Amino acid sequence: MAKCRWCTKNAIIYMKEHRLALCEDCYPKWFLRMLEKTIEKWKMLKKDEKILVAVSGGKDSVAVWYCLSQLGYLVDGVHVVISDTEYSVKSKEAVIKMSQLINRPIHIIDIKKEFGKDISEISKILRRENCSVCSTIKRNLLNKFAYDNNYDVIVTGHNLDDEVATLFGNVLRWNLEYLVRQAPVLPEKEGFAKKVKPFIRFTDEEIRVFVKVKNLAFVEQRCPFSKGATSLVYKDLLNKLEEEMPLTKWTFYSKFLSDFQKLVSSYTTYPKLNFCKICNSPSLLDICALCRIKEKINQKTDV
């Protein structure tokens, strides 16, 4: 069994990228140090900012909320309830437990209360995949909540595996609009809070080990609406590449950020921002995504 580099106790994790083995006492210290370095490098957060963490109840979002609190940031949480399934019930329980542990408020947004239907029902009306609809609704609900409540920053728990899978998919389609926006920090612009991803240097496994060591409550089961999501296929492929060629993920992502992303950004213009004529929320169109969805639901219900 490998020994901890820092204290020579038995290691619980070996990270090939860092050539570092650490024990259960030293690993959380390293984890928080790495997080601090990431935040500083990308100028993600300031202690005087009003920060909102999107907390799904999964390991990543629970861990990022906990870690930022440990580093002295005053971070509120927001959780979107997507259905009344067992998964959603357990997710809500997990975020409430974390809220109590770090003594920070958690705001709950219920999709069924907002739209009168849950994700699966809305997806059938829109004739779109559950995962796609859920992503669209949650993203727009978070933007609206942050805007309405004067938050400066929205934090998400996206990790290296998430970002690499997203990048892989966007490159396959050469989706320049999404490639431009794929960055660790999206600056604040009129009507939209700054968005940051502090966990971009951590893999799925590194975060999983951290939450286990710290005994943090989180939902382990996969979201039932993620079935068929292309991101899962991409992650499997990238994991196989990583096994054969270590550091592939970080090299792919870091080179994109250092070279290609800046190049694409310099040739891209952003459309003019409007405000929704129904709810007055920031929108690129006359009617925002949430109000368009509500209109379609109402049209279907009235038939």
Secondary structure in CASP SS format (residue, H / E / C, confidence):
PFRMAT SS
TARGET T0000
AUTHOR 0000-0000-0000
METHOD secondary structure of the structure
MODEL  1
M C 1.00
A C 1.00
K E 1.00
C C 1.00
R C 1.00
W C 1.00
C C 1.00
T C 1.00
K C 1.00
N E 1.00
A C 1.00
I C 1.00
I E 1.00
Y E 1.00
M E 1.00
K C 1.00
E C 1.00
H C 1.00
R C 1.00
L E 1.00
A E 1.00
L E 1.00
C C 1.00
E C 1.00
D C 1.00
C H 1.00
Y H 1.00
P H 1.00
K H 1.00
W H 1.00
F H 1.00
L H 1.00
R H 1.00
M H 1.00
L H 1.00
E H 1.00
K H 1.00
T H 1.00
I H 1.00
E H 1.00
K H 1.00
W C 1.00
K C 1.00
M C 1.00
L C 1.00
K C 1.00
K C 1.00
D C 1.00
E C 1.00
K C 1.00
I E 1.00
L E 1.00
V E 1.00
A E 1.00
V C 1.00
S C 1.00
G C 1.00
G C 1.00
K H 1.00
D H 1.00
S H 1.00
V H 1.00
A H 1.00
V H 1.00
W H 1.00
Y H 1.00
C H 1.00
L H 1.00
S H 1.00
Q H 1.00
L C 1.00
G C 1.00
Y C 1.00
L C 1.00
V E 1.00
D E 1.00
G E 1.00
V E 1.00
H E 1.00
V E 1.00
V E 1.00
I C 1.00
S C 1.00
D C 1.00
T C 1.00
E H 1.00
Y H 1.00
S H 1.00
V H 1.00
K H 1.00
S H 1.00
K H 1.00
E H 1.00
A H 1.00
V H 1.00
I H 1.00
K H 1.00
M H 1.00
S H 1.00
Q H 1.00
L H 1.00
I H 1.00
N C 1.00
R C 1.00
P C 1.00
I E 1.00
H E 1.00
I E 1.00
I E 1.00
D E 1.00
I H 1.00
K H 1.00
K H 1.00
E H 1.00
F H 1.00
G C 1.00
K C 1.00
D C 1.00
I H 1.00
S H 1.00
E H 1.00
I H 1.00
S H 1.00
K H 1.00
I H 1.00
L H 1.00
R C 1.00
R C 1.00
E C 1.00
N H 1.00
C H 1.00
S H 1.00
V H 1.00
C H 1.00
S H 1.00
T H 1.00
I H 1.00
K H 1.00
R H 1.00
N H 1.00
L H 1.00
L H 1.00
N H 1.00
K H 1.00
F H 1.00
A H 1.00
Y H 1.00
D H 1.00
N C 1.00
N C 1.00
Y C 1.00
D C 1.00
V E 1.00
I E 1.00
V E 1.00
T C 1.00
G C 1.00
H C 1.00
N C 1.00
L H 1.00
D H 1.00
D H 1.00
E H 1.00
V H 1.00
A H 1.00
T H 1.00
L H 1.00
F H 1.00
G H 1.00
N H 1.00
V H 1.00
L H 1.00
R H 1.00
W C 1.00
N C 1.00
L H 1.00
E H 1.00
Y H 1.00
L H 1.00
V H 1.00
R H 1.00
Q C 1.00
A C 1.00
P C 1.00
V E 1.00
L E 1.00
P C 1.00
E C 1.00
K E 1.00
E C 1.00
G C 1.00
F E 1.00
A C 1.00
K E 1.00
K E 1.00
V E 1.00
K C 1.00
P C 1.00
F C 1.00
I C 1.00
R C 1.00
F C 1.00
T C 1.00
D H 1.00
E H 1.00
E H 1.00
I H 1.00
R H 1.00
V H 1.00
F H 1.00
V H 1.00
K H 1.00
V H 1.00
K C 1.00
N C 1.00
L C 1.00
A C 1.00
F C 1.00
V C 1.00
E C 1.00
Q C 1.00
R C 1.00
C C 1.00
P H 1.00
F H 1.00
S H 1.00
K C 1.00
G C 1.00
A C 1.00
T H 1.00
S H 1.00
L H 1.00
V H 1.00
Y H 1.00
K H 1.00
D H 1.00
L H 1.00
L H 1.00
N H 1.00
K H 1.00
L H 1.00
E H 1.00
E H 1.00
E H 1.00
M C 1.00
P C 1.00
L C 1.00
T H 1.00
K H 1.00
W H 1.00
T H 1.00
F H 1.00
Y H 1.00
S H 1.00
K H 1.00
F H 1.00
L H 1.00
S H 1.00
D H 1.00
F H 1.00
Q H 1.00
K H 1.00
L H 1.00
V H 1.00
S H 1.00
S H 1.00
Y C 1.00
T C 1.00
T C 1.00
Y C 1.00
P C 1.00
K C 1.00
L C 1.00
N E 1.00
F E 1.00
C C 1.00
K C 1.00
I C 1.00
C C 1.00
N C 1.00
S C 1.00
P E 1.00
S E 1.00
L C 1.00
L C 1.00
D C 1.00
I C 1.00
C C 1.00
A H 1.00
L H 1.00
C H 1.00
R H 1.00
I H 1.00
K H 1.00
E H 1.00
K H 1.00
I H 1.00
N H 1.00
Q H 1.00
K H 1.00
T H 1.00
D H 1.00
V C 1.00
END
